[in-house]
Amino acid sequence: MEIEVDKTEVSKSEFKARALEYFRQVEASGESVVVTDHGKPALEVRPYRSDERDPLDVLRGSVVRFEDPTAPVDVEWEAAQ
């Protein structure tokens, strides 16, 4: 039996019955599977990634660019008294 590659969510009971198939799917595709409990995400099964990556590669694309980060903001502050 083959598992759909685009399926990313699966119930706990279905995962329990077919865990080995889902493990193989994650290994082959590199995409994670979210296991749900009563329709709410509970666990995520994803491929292992070594921590030996360059820290800058991990952060690449995650920082928002600010044109002038030291410019004053347009917000009024209330000082604690």
Backbone as a printed PyTorch tensor [residue, N CA C, xyz], in Angstrom:
tensor([[[ 0.8490, -1.1850,  0.0000],
         [ 0.0000,  0.0000,  0.0000],
         [ 0.8860,  1.2370,  0.0000]],

        [[ 0.5740,  2.2050, -0.8580],
         [ 1.3900,  3.4070, -0.9670],
         [ 0.6920,  4.5830, -0.3050]],

        [[ 1.4540,  5.4100,  0.3800],
         [ 0.9180,  6.5760,  1.0810],
         [ 1.0190,  7.7850,  0.1660]],

        [[ 0.0100,  8.6330,  0.2000],
         [ 0.0240,  9.8520, -0.6010],
         [ 1.1560, 10.7580, -0.1330]],

        [[ 1.9540, 11.2700, -1.0790],
         [ 3.0950, 12.1090, -0.7390],
         [ 2.6390, 13.4820, -0.2530]],

        [[ 1.5260, 14.0130, -0.8050],
         [ 1.0970, 15.3550, -0.4260],
         [ 0.3460, 15.3820,  0.8980]],

        [[ 0.0580, 14.2350,  1.4920],
         [-0.6550, 14.1940,  2.7590],
         [ 0.3250, 14.5080,  3.8810]],

        [[ 0.0490, 15.5610,  4.6450],
         [ 0.9700, 15.9650,  5.7010],
         [ 0.3770, 15.7730,  7.0910]],

        [[-0.9260, 15.5220,  7.1810],
         [-1.5520, 15.3010,  8.4840],
         [-2.1780, 13.9200,  8.5350]],

        [[-2.0350, 13.2680,  9.6840],
         [-2.5850, 11.9370,  9.8740],
         [-3.0180, 11.8000, 11.3320]],

        [[-4.1160, 11.0970, 11.5730],
         [-4.6000, 10.9110, 12.9410],
         [-3.6830,  9.9440, 13.6930]],

        [[-3.7340, 10.0050, 15.0290],
         [-2.9140,  9.1100, 15.8420],
         [-3.2240,  7.6490, 15.5480]],

        [[-4.4970,  7.3150, 15.4190],
         [-4.8660,  5.9170, 15.1840],
         [-4.3510,  5.4210, 13.8360]],

        [[-4.4280,  6.2600, 12.7960],
         [-3.9060,  5.8650, 11.4900],
         [-2.3870,  5.7610, 11.5380]],

        [[-1.7340,  6.6950, 12.2390],
         [-0.2810,  6.6510, 12.3450],
         [ 0.1620,  5.3810, 13.0560]],

        [[-0.5540,  5.0240, 14.1230],
         [-0.2120,  3.8240, 14.8830],
         [-0.2710,  2.5870, 13.9920]],

        [[-1.2940,  2.4950, 13.1610],
         [-1.4680,  1.3300, 12.3000],
         [-0.4400,  1.2670, 11.1690]],

        [[ 0.0680,  2.4140, 10.7340],
         [ 0.9440,  2.4530,  9.5610],
         [ 2.2350,  3.2250,  9.8140]],

        [[ 2.7280,  3.2090, 11.0410],
         [ 3.8960,  4.0130, 11.4250],
         [ 5.1090,  3.7560, 10.5350]],

        [[ 5.4320,  2.4950, 10.2840],
         [ 6.6170,  2.1790,  9.4840],
         [ 6.5080,  2.7710,  8.0800]],

        [[ 5.3170,  2.7400,  7.4910],
         [ 5.1210,  3.3420,  6.1690],
         [ 5.3630,  4.8520,  6.2110]],

        [[ 4.8690,  5.5000,  7.2610],
         [ 5.0780,  6.9520,  7.3800],
         [ 6.5470,  7.2820,  7.6160]],

        [[ 7.2380,  6.4610,  8.4120],
         [ 8.6750,  6.6780,  8.6140],
         [ 9.4080,  6.6050,  7.2800]],

        [[ 9.0760,  5.6120,  6.4830],
         [ 9.7360,  5.4610,  5.1780],
         [ 9.4100,  6.6330,  4.2640]],

        [[ 8.1680,  7.1190,  4.3360],
         [ 7.7650,  8.2660,  3.5120],
         [ 8.5740,  9.5030,  3.8950]],

        [[ 8.7260,  9.7410,  5.1810],
         [ 9.4860, 10.9060,  5.6530],
         [10.9410, 10.7930,  5.2090]],

        [[11.5130,  9.6000,  5.3440],
         [12.9010,  9.3990,  4.9150],
         [13.0670,  9.6330,  3.4150]],

        [[12.1370,  9.1450,  2.6320],
         [12.2540,  9.2340,  1.1720],
         [11.9810, 10.6380,  0.6500]],

        [[10.9610, 11.2970,  1.1950],
         [10.5630, 12.6040,  0.6540],
         [11.2600, 13.7710,  1.3380]],

        [[11.6640, 13.5770,  2.5990],
         [12.2620, 14.6780,  3.3520],
         [11.2290, 15.6240,  3.9250]],

        [[ 9.9460, 15.3420,  3.7160],
         [ 8.8730, 16.1920,  4.2370],
         [ 8.3230, 15.6050,  5.5310]],

        [[ 7.9000, 16.4820,  6.4220],
         [ 7.4100, 16.0280,  7.7170],
         [ 5.9550, 15.5810,  7.6400]],

        [[ 5.5510, 14.7870,  8.6310],
         [ 4.1730, 14.3290,  8.7850],
         [ 3.6940, 14.8200, 10.1410]],

        [[ 2.5360, 15.4730, 10.1660],
         [ 1.9610, 15.9700, 11.4120],
         [ 0.9320, 14.9560, 11.8850]],

        [[ 1.0900, 14.5060, 13.1340],
         [ 0.1600, 13.5530, 13.7310],
         [-0.8260, 14.3410, 14.5730]],

        [[-2.1240, 14.1060, 14.3290],
         [-3.1520, 14.8760, 15.0190],
         [-3.8480, 14.0520, 16.0960]],

        [[-4.3540, 14.7450, 17.0930],
         [-5.1410, 14.1420, 18.1670],
         [-6.4650, 14.8970, 18.2050]],

        [[-7.5390, 14.2310, 17.8360],
         [-8.8650, 14.8490, 17.7450],
         [-8.8440, 16.0700, 16.8180]],

        [[-8.1180, 15.9410, 15.7040],
         [-8.0750, 16.9910, 14.7010],
         [-7.0930, 18.1160, 14.9700]],

        [[-6.4110, 18.0910, 16.1160],
         [-5.4430, 19.1400, 16.4450],
         [-4.0330, 18.5700, 16.3690]],

        [[-3.0960, 19.3170, 15.7860],
         [-1.7170, 18.8260, 15.6890],
         [-1.1420, 18.5050, 17.0650]],

        [[-0.5400, 17.3250, 17.1860],
         [ 0.0450, 16.8920, 18.4580],
         [ 1.5390, 16.6040, 18.3290]],

        [[ 1.9520, 16.0120, 17.2160],
         [ 3.3500, 15.6200, 17.0120],
         [ 3.7500, 15.9000, 15.5730]],

        [[ 5.0520, 16.0390, 15.3730],
         [ 5.5770, 16.1770, 14.0220],
         [ 6.7070, 15.1850, 13.8500]],

        [[ 6.6280, 14.3780, 12.8160],
         [ 7.6880, 13.4340, 12.4810],
         [ 8.4090, 14.0260, 11.2890]],

        [[ 9.6930, 14.2830, 11.4600],
         [10.4640, 14.9020, 10.3860],
         [11.8420, 14.2710, 10.3010]],

        [[12.5190, 14.4320,  9.1810],
         [13.8520, 13.8430,  9.0350],
         [14.8330, 14.4660, 10.0210]],

        [[15.7800, 13.6710, 10.4730],
         [16.8290, 14.1660, 11.3590],
         [17.7860, 15.0360, 10.5620]],

        [[18.1340, 16.1630, 11.1520],
         [19.1230, 17.0520, 10.5320],
         [20.2520, 17.2680, 11.5250]],

        [[21.4460, 17.0220, 11.0870],
         [22.6110, 17.1700, 11.9430],
         [22.8030, 18.6250, 12.3520]],

        [[23.2840, 18.8460, 13.5650],
         [23.5490, 20.1920, 14.0600],
         [24.8770, 20.7360, 13.5510]],

        [[25.5190, 20.0170, 12.6660],
         [26.8210, 20.4310, 12.1550],
         [26.7050, 21.4640, 11.0380]],

        [[25.5270, 22.0490, 10.8790],
         [25.3550, 23.0740,  9.8480],
         [25.9270, 24.4050, 10.3350]],

        [[26.3260, 25.2270,  9.4040],
         [26.8230, 26.5620,  9.7100],
         [25.6810, 27.3850, 10.3090]],

        [[25.8840, 28.0120, 11.4700],
         [24.8160, 28.7930, 12.1010],
         [24.2280, 29.8640, 11.1940]],

        [[25.0310, 30.4400, 10.3160],
         [24.5120, 31.4470,  9.3960],
         [23.5660, 30.8250,  8.3730]],

        [[23.8300, 29.5830,  7.9760],
         [22.9230, 28.8960,  7.0570],
         [21.5840, 28.6260,  7.7180]],

        [[21.6100, 28.3290,  9.0050],
         [20.3710, 28.0670,  9.7480],
         [19.5130, 29.3250,  9.7930]],

        [[20.1420, 30.4900,  9.9600],
         [19.4100, 31.7490, 10.0870],
         [19.1000, 32.4300,  8.7480]],

        [[19.7610, 31.9890,  7.6940],
         [19.5930, 32.6400,  6.3930],
         [18.1240, 32.6860,  5.9840]],

        [[17.6480, 33.8880,  5.6400],
         [16.2700, 34.0640,  5.2100],
         [15.2800, 34.2650,  6.3380]],

        [[15.7460, 34.2360,  7.5780],
         [14.8180, 34.3640,  8.7010],
         [14.8070, 35.7680,  9.3090]],

        [[15.6960, 36.6310,  8.8590],
         [15.7880, 37.9710,  9.4270],
         [15.1170, 38.9680,  8.4880]],

        [[14.2950, 39.8280,  9.0670],
         [13.6220, 40.8610,  8.2820],
         [14.6010, 42.0090,  8.0770]],

        [[14.5880, 42.5740,  6.9070],
         [15.5170, 43.6700,  6.6110],
         [14.8830, 44.9950,  7.0090]],

        [[15.6270, 45.7880,  7.7510],
         [15.1890, 47.1210,  8.1440],
         [16.0750, 48.1390,  7.4520]],

        [[15.4550, 49.1160,  6.8060],
         [16.2120, 50.1470,  6.1030],
         [16.9740, 51.0360,  7.0900]],

        [[16.3250, 51.4410,  8.1760],
         [16.9510, 52.3130,  9.1600],
         [16.5710, 51.8330, 10.5620]],

        [[17.2670, 50.8270, 11.0880],
         [16.8820, 50.2330, 12.3680],
         [17.0190, 51.1790, 13.5650]],

        [[17.7680, 52.2680, 13.4250],
         [17.9370, 53.1880, 14.5600],
         [16.9920, 54.3730, 14.4920]],

        [[16.1400, 54.4210, 13.4890],
         [15.1800, 55.5310, 13.3580],
         [14.1270, 55.4410, 14.4620]],

        [[13.6660, 56.5870, 14.9570],
         [12.6370, 56.5620, 16.0030],
         [11.3400, 55.9550, 15.4700]],

        [[10.6170, 55.2900, 16.3630],
         [ 9.3370, 54.7140, 15.9780],
         [ 8.2330, 55.7250, 16.2130]],

        [[ 7.1530, 55.5590, 15.5060],
         [ 6.0440, 56.5010, 15.5820],
         [ 5.0050, 56.0240, 16.6050]],

        [[ 5.4600, 55.7520, 17.8360],
         [ 4.5730, 55.2400, 18.8710],
         [ 4.7690, 56.0550, 20.1370]],

        [[ 3.6680, 56.4250, 20.7860],
         [ 3.7920, 57.1290, 22.0730],
         [ 3.9720, 56.1260, 23.1860]],

        [[ 4.8970, 56.4260, 24.0840],
         [ 5.1850, 55.5250, 25.1940],
         [ 4.6580, 56.1560, 26.4800]],

        [[ 4.1640, 55.3140, 27.3560],
         [ 3.7710, 55.7800, 28.6890],
         [ 4.8310, 55.3150, 29.6640]],

        [[ 5.3960, 56.2710, 30.3880],
         [ 6.4300, 55.9290, 31.3580],
         [ 5.7790, 55.4800, 32.6700]],

        [[ 6.3850, 54.4780, 33.2770],
         [ 5.8960, 54.0170, 34.5840],
         [ 6.2590, 55.0590, 35.6410]],

        [[ 5.3350, 55.3280, 36.5490],
         [ 5.6060, 56.3480, 37.5680],
         [ 5.7670, 55.7550, 38.9220]]])
